[in-house]
Amino acid sequence: MIIRYSPIFLRTLKKADVRVRKSFKEKVLIFSRNPNDFELDNHLLKEPYQGLRSIDITANWRAIYAEKSEGEVVVVYFVLLGTHDQLYQEEK
């Protein structure tokens, strides 16, 4: 598995509270070992993020990613990071 990050994702992570950054580091390690670990609550999303997936970073923060196979390698591309309200507010 290869993990990549969008520029927007990296900017948001850099500006996030140290607690969120530390939690993300821990969760991405768990994710790299087992993307379906129950602690991540990995799940498919509906509109407007249909086709993307989300994992829990903290009780309120989520990381949204796309998954693509390139030959035999799976590439995970983290595209958005934010609180539940920030990410899903656009739905309304």
C-alpha positions in Angstrom: 0.0 0.0 0.0 1.2 3.5 -0.9 -0.2 6.4 1.0 -0.3 9.9 -0.5 -1.7 13.3 0.6 -3.3 16.1 -1.3 -1.9 19.6 -0.7 -5.2 20.7 1.0 -5.0 17.7 3.3 -1.4 18.6 4.3 -2.2 22.3 4.9 -5.1 21.3 7.1 -3.0 18.8 9.0 -0.3 21.4 9.5 -2.7 23.9 11.0 -4.5 21.4 13.2 -4.1 21.1 16.9 -1.1 19.1 18.1 -3.5 16.5 19.6 -5.1 16.0 16.1 -1.7 15.7 14.4 -0.5 13.1 17.0 -3.8 11.2 16.6 -3.5 11.2 12.8 0.0 9.8 13.0 -1.2 7.0 15.2 -4.2 6.3 13.1 -2.4 6.3 9.8 0.0 3.7 11.3 -2.9 1.5 12.3 -4.4 2.1 8.8 -1.2 1.0 7.0 -1.3 -2.3 9.0 -5.0 -2.9 8.7 -7.3 -0.4 6.9 -10.3 -2.2 8.4 -9.3 -2.0 12.0 -12.4 -1.4 14.1 -10.7 1.6 15.8 -10.8 3.5 12.5 -14.5 3.0 11.7 -13.5 2.9 8.0 -16.6 3.3 5.8 -17.9 4.3 2.4 -19.4 7.8 2.1 -22.5 9.0 0.4 -23.1 12.2 -1.6 -21.3 14.6 -1.9 -18.3 12.3 -1.3 -19.7 9.2 -3.0 -16.9 6.7 -3.9 -14.6 8.0 -1.1 -14.0 6.5 2.3 -13.6 8.0 5.8 -11.7 7.0 8.9 -11.9 8.4 12.4 -8.9 10.4 13.6 -10.4 11.6 16.9 -14.0 11.5 18.2 -14.8 14.5 16.0 -12.1 14.6 13.3 -12.2 12.6 10.1 -9.9 11.9 7.2 -11.4 11.3 3.8 -9.5 9.3 1.2 -9.7 7.7 -2.2 -8.4 4.3 -3.0 -7.1 3.2 -6.4 -5.3 0.1 -7.7 -2.3 0.6 -9.8 -1.4 -2.8 -11.0 -1.0 -4.9 -7.9 -0.4 -1.9 -5.7 -3.1 -0.1 -3.8 -2.7 3.6 -3.6 -4.5 5.5 -0.9 -4.9 9.2 -1.4 -6.0 11.3 1.6 -7.8 14.3 0.2 -9.7 16.0 3.1 -9.2 16.4 6.9 -11.6 18.1 9.3 -14.2 17.9 11.9 -17.4 16.1 11.2 -19.2 19.4 10.9 -16.6 21.0 8.7 -16.6 18.1 6.2 -20.3 17.4 6.1 -21.6 21.0 6.4 -21.4 21.3 2.7 -24.1 18.7 2.3 -26.8 21.1 3.6 
